Amino acid sequence: MSFINISVNPKAWNYNMELNEEDLKMLNSKIGLKHLLAHKKVDLKEALTATRYELTLREIQAELVKMQLWIIANNMKVMLLFHGGDPSEKSGIIRKILSHNNPRHYRVEVNLPHRSQKTNGEWYFKKFVEKLPQEGEMVFWDRSWYNRAVIEPVHGLCTQKEYEMFMEQVNAFEKMLTDSGITLIKFYFNISRKEHSRRLKEVKKSPLTKWKMTPFDEHSKELWAEYKNYKEKMISQTHTEHAPWIEINKERREEEMIEAARQLLSLIPYGKD
């Protein structure tokens, strides 16, 4: 394949920015050309950003494969919880993180809130205990037991007593998990109110994603302050030494994923023994 020489005056591209040798090398790569020519109107800044992201993502995905092989070889049990506002990219981040990993050694579980859910007197954590990771396995939760700390009380899906009982028990529950050899990692994705609104509009507008909208999403803007209040209580009361929260504060979806993946890689001691 022959490559295009992009070492031209930036003004010729209708974009007033300087390109160094590294930028030109990236833009002349297969990945760079793909992003550069993705749209009719060339946007050098956006093309460079997208190229850097994809190159970084590939490096990280290779490390995630190494990490998983180490987890398997060492019979580790890893559980990851993904939480955040309704339009935060929890499911998308999980898919990206796992896109090159061995599906026989991980599971993705989802705990979606439902207005029709009924309490039947069972211990709240029972259904989560039934899905704990086995040796050499990672379990990713797209929303977890922490629905009861934020979503359920905000939308009246649990009683005040049930909420208080959860908050009293959750730290001890997680201590039991970590004492039994499970590595528990808790992510919370924060985005600004402005970005929250923008993403909701984007989801509603696209015919490919509007199915994701739920009654909870529709009312999330009006309940922003209440969500924030419960979220802050959750973090302050359940951020423990054995199971700390890792907060991701990024506005761009790509940056959220990269930061979460890097945090995960830093917490698993693969290749360090």
C-alpha positions as CSV (number, residue, x, y, z in Angstrom):
1,M,0.0,0.0,0.0
2,S,1.4,3.5,-0.9
3,F,1.0,6.2,1.7
4,I,0.0,9.8,1.1
5,N,2.6,12.5,1.9
6,I,0.8,14.9,4.3
7,S,3.8,17.1,4.9
8,V,2.1,20.2,3.5
9,N,1.3,23.6,4.8
10,P,-1.5,23.1,7.4
11,K,-3.5,26.0,5.9
12,A,-4.0,23.8,2.8
13,W,-6.1,21.6,5.0
14,N,-8.2,24.5,6.2
15,Y,-7.0,24.1,9.7
16,N,-4.5,26.5,11.3
17,M,-2.3,24.2,13.4
18,E,1.3,23.1,13.2
19,L,2.3,19.4,12.7
20,N,5.5,18.0,14.1
21,E,7.3,14.9,12.7
22,E,5.5,12.6,15.1
23,D,2.1,14.0,14.1
24,L,2.9,13.5,10.4
25,K,4.2,9.9,11.0
26,M,0.9,9.1,12.8
27,L,-1.3,10.6,10.1
28,N,0.6,8.7,7.4
29,S,0.0,5.4,9.1
30,K,-2.9,3.1,8.2
31,I,-4.7,4.1,11.3
32,G,-4.0,7.8,10.8
33,L,-5.2,7.8,7.2
34,K,-8.3,6.0,8.2
35,H,-9.3,8.8,10.6
36,L,-8.0,11.6,8.4
37,L,-10.2,10.5,5.5
38,A,-13.2,9.4,7.6
39,H,-15.1,12.6,6.8
40,K,-15.5,14.8,3.8
41,K,-14.2,17.8,5.7
42,V,-10.7,17.2,7.0
43,D,-10.2,18.0,10.7
44,L,-6.5,17.5,11.5
45,K,-7.0,18.0,15.3
46,E,-9.8,15.4,15.5
47,A,-7.9,13.0,13.2
48,L,-4.8,13.2,15.4
49,T,-6.9,12.8,18.6
50,A,-8.7,9.7,17.2
51,T,-5.4,8.2,15.9
52,R,-3.6,8.7,19.3
53,Y,-6.6,7.1,21.0
54,E,-6.7,4.1,18.8
55,L,-2.9,3.5,19.1
56,T,-3.1,3.9,22.9
57,L,-6.1,1.5,23.0
58,R,-4.2,-1.2,21.0
59,E,-1.3,-1.0,23.4
60,I,-3.6,-1.2,26.4
61,Q,-5.6,-4.1,24.9
62,A,-2.4,-6.1,24.5
63,E,-1.6,-5.5,28.2
64,L,-5.1,-6.5,29.2
65,V,-4.5,-9.9,27.4
66,K,-1.2,-10.3,29.3
67,M,-3.0,-9.4,32.6
68,Q,-5.8,-12.0,31.9
69,L,-3.3,-14.8,31.2
70,W,-1.6,-13.9,34.5
71,I,-4.9,-14.1,36.3
72,I,-5.7,-17.5,34.8
73,A,-2.2,-18.8,35.6
74,N,-2.4,-17.6,39.2
75,N,-6.0,-18.7,39.8
76,M,-7.0,-15.2,40.8
77,K,-10.7,-14.2,41.3
78,V,-11.4,-10.7,40.2
79,M,-14.7,-8.8,40.4
80,L,-15.1,-5.3,38.9
81,L,-18.1,-3.0,39.6
82,F,-19.0,-0.2,37.1
83,H,-21.2,2.6,38.3
84,G,-21.9,6.2,37.2
85,G,-24.7,8.4,35.9
86,D,-27.2,7.0,33.4
87,P,-25.3,8.2,30.2
88,S,-21.8,7.3,31.4
89,E,-20.2,4.7,29.2
90,K,-20.2,1.7,31.5
91,S,-21.3,-1.0,29.1
92,G,-19.2,0.5,26.2
93,I,-16.1,0.6,28.4
94,I,-16.6,-3.0,29.5
95,R,-16.9,-4.1,25.8
96,K,-13.8,-2.2,24.9
97,I,-11.8,-3.6,27.8
98,L,-12.8,-7.1,26.9
99,S,-12.7,-6.9,23.1
100,H,-9.5,-9.0,22.8
101,N,-9.7,-11.1,26.0
102,N,-10.6,-14.8,26.3
103,P,-14.4,-15.0,26.7
104,R,-14.0,-18.4,28.5
105,H,-12.4,-16.7,31.4
106,Y,-14.7,-13.7,32.1
107,R,-18.4,-12.9,32.5
108,V,-20.4,-9.7,32.2
109,E,-23.3,-9.4,34.6
110,V,-25.9,-6.6,34.5
111,N,-28.1,-5.4,37.4
112,L,-30.7,-3.2,35.8
113,P,-33.3,-1.5,38.1
114,H,-37.0,-2.2,37.4
115,R,-40.0,-0.5,38.8
116,S,-41.8,-3.9,39.0
117,Q,-39.1,-5.5,41.1
118,K,-40.5,-6.9,44.4
119,T,-38.6,-7.7,47.6
120,N,-39.3,-11.3,48.7
121,G,-37.5,-11.3,52.0
122,E,-34.3,-12.8,50.7
123,W,-31.0,-11.4,51.8
124,Y,-30.2,-8.6,49.3
125,F,-26.7,-9.9,48.4
126,K,-27.8,-13.5,47.7
127,K,-28.1,-13.1,43.9
128,F,-24.6,-11.5,43.8
129,V,-23.1,-14.3,45.9
130,E,-24.4,-16.8,43.4
131,K,-22.4,-15.1,40.6
132,L,-19.0,-14.7,42.3
133,P,-15.9,-15.3,40.1
134,Q,-14.3,-18.7,40.0
135,E,-10.5,-19.2,40.0
136,G,-8.9,-17.7,37.0
137,E,-12.0,-15.6,36.2
138,M,-13.0,-12.0,36.0
139,V,-16.6,-10.9,36.5
140,F,-17.6,-7.4,35.3
141,W,-20.8,-5.9,36.8
142,D,-22.6,-3.3,34.7
143,R,-24.2,-1.8,37.8
144,S,-24.1,-4.0,40.9
145,W,-25.4,-4.2,44.4
146,Y,-24.8,-0.4,44.6
147,N,-28.0,0.2,42.8
148,R,-29.5,0.2,46.3
149,A,-27.2,3.0,47.4
150,V,-28.3,5.5,44.7
151,I,-30.8,4.5,42.0
152,E,-33.2,2.6,44.1
153,P,-33.7,5.3,46.9
154,V,-33.9,8.1,44.3
155,H,-36.6,6.4,42.3
156,G,-38.5,4.8,45.3
157,L,-37.5,1.2,44.4
158,C,-36.6,0.4,48.0
159,T,-37.8,1.5,51.4
160,Q,-35.8,3.7,53.7
161,K,-35.3,0.7,56.0
162,E,-33.9,-1.4,53.1
163,Y,-31.6,1.4,52.1
164,E,-30.3,1.8,55.7
165,M,-29.8,-1.9,56.1
166,F,-27.8,-2.1,52.9
167,M,-25.5,0.8,54.0
168,E,-25.0,-1.0,57.3
169,Q,-24.1,-4.3,55.7
170,V,-22.2,-3.6,52.5
171,N,-18.8,-2.9,53.9
172,A,-18.9,-6.1,55.9
173,F,-20.1,-8.0,52.8
174,E,-17.2,-6.7,50.8
175,K,-14.8,-7.5,53.5
176,M,-16.0,-11.1,53.4
177,L,-15.4,-11.2,49.6
178,T,-11.9,-9.8,49.8
179,D,-11.0,-12.0,52.8
180,S,-12.0,-15.0,50.7
181,G,-9.5,-14.1,48.1
182,I,-11.5,-12.0,45.7
183,T,-9.9,-8.9,44.2
184,L,-12.7,-6.3,44.3
185,I,-12.4,-3.2,42.1
186,K,-15.0,-0.4,42.2
187,F,-15.2,2.2,39.5
188,Y,-17.5,5.3,39.5
189,F,-17.6,7.4,36.3
190,N,-18.3,11.1,36.9
191,I,-19.2,13.5,34.1
192,S,-20.4,17.1,34.3
193,R,-24.1,18.1,34.2
194,K,-23.5,19.6,30.8
195,E,-21.9,16.5,29.4
196,H,-24.7,14.4,31.0
197,S,-27.3,16.4,29.1
198,R,-25.4,16.2,25.8
199,R,-25.0,12.5,26.0
200,L,-28.7,12.0,26.8
201,K,-29.7,14.0,23.8
202,E,-27.2,12.1,21.6
203,V,-28.7,8.7,22.8
204,K,-32.3,9.9,22.1
205,K,-31.4,11.2,18.7
206,S,-29.7,8.2,17.3
207,P,-31.9,5.4,15.9
208,L,-29.1,3.0,17.0
209,T,-29.1,4.0,20.6
210,K,-32.5,5.4,21.5
211,W,-33.6,2.0,22.7
212,K,-31.3,2.6,25.7
213,M,-33.5,5.4,27.1
214,T,-35.5,4.4,30.1
215,P,-37.9,6.3,32.4
216,F,-35.0,6.6,34.8
217,D,-33.0,8.4,32.1
218,E,-35.8,10.7,31.2
219,H,-36.0,12.0,34.7
220,S,-32.3,12.0,35.6
221,K,-31.8,15.7,34.8
222,E,-34.5,16.8,37.2
223,L,-33.1,14.5,39.9
224,W,-29.5,15.5,39.5
225,A,-29.1,17.0,43.0
226,E,-30.7,14.0,44.6
227,Y,-28.5,11.6,42.7
228,K,-25.4,13.6,43.7
229,N,-26.4,13.6,47.3
230,Y,-26.8,9.8,47.4
231,K,-23.7,9.2,45.4
232,E,-21.6,11.3,47.8
233,K,-23.0,9.4,50.8
234,M,-22.2,6.1,49.1
235,I,-18.6,7.1,48.3
236,S,-17.9,8.5,51.8
237,Q,-19.4,5.6,53.6
238,T,-18.2,2.7,51.4
239,H,-14.7,3.8,50.4
240,T,-12.7,1.4,52.5
241,E,-9.2,0.1,52.6
242,H,-10.2,-3.3,51.4
243,A,-12.6,-2.0,48.7
244,P,-11.8,1.6,47.8
245,W,-13.7,3.5,45.1
246,I,-11.8,4.6,42.0
247,E,-13.5,7.7,40.5
248,I,-12.9,8.4,36.9
249,N,-13.4,12.1,36.0
250,K,-13.2,12.4,32.2
251,E,-15.6,14.2,29.8
252,R,-14.6,12.3,26.6
253,R,-15.7,8.7,26.2
254,E,-12.3,7.6,24.9
255,E,-10.6,9.1,27.9
256,E,-12.9,7.3,30.3
257,M,-12.1,4.0,28.8
258,I,-8.3,4.6,28.7
259,E,-8.2,5.8,32.4
260,A,-10.4,2.8,33.6
261,A,-8.2,0.3,31.7
262,R,-5.0,1.9,33.1
263,Q,-6.3,1.8,36.6
264,L,-7.2,-1.9,36.2
265,L,-3.8,-2.7,34.9
266,S,-2.2,-0.9,37.8
267,L,-4.2,-2.9,40.4
268,I,-3.4,-6.4,39.1
269,P,0.3,-7.3,39.8
270,Y,0.8,-9.2,36.5
271,G,4.3,-9.4,35.3
272,K,5.6,-8.1,38.6
273,D,6.6,-11.4,40.2
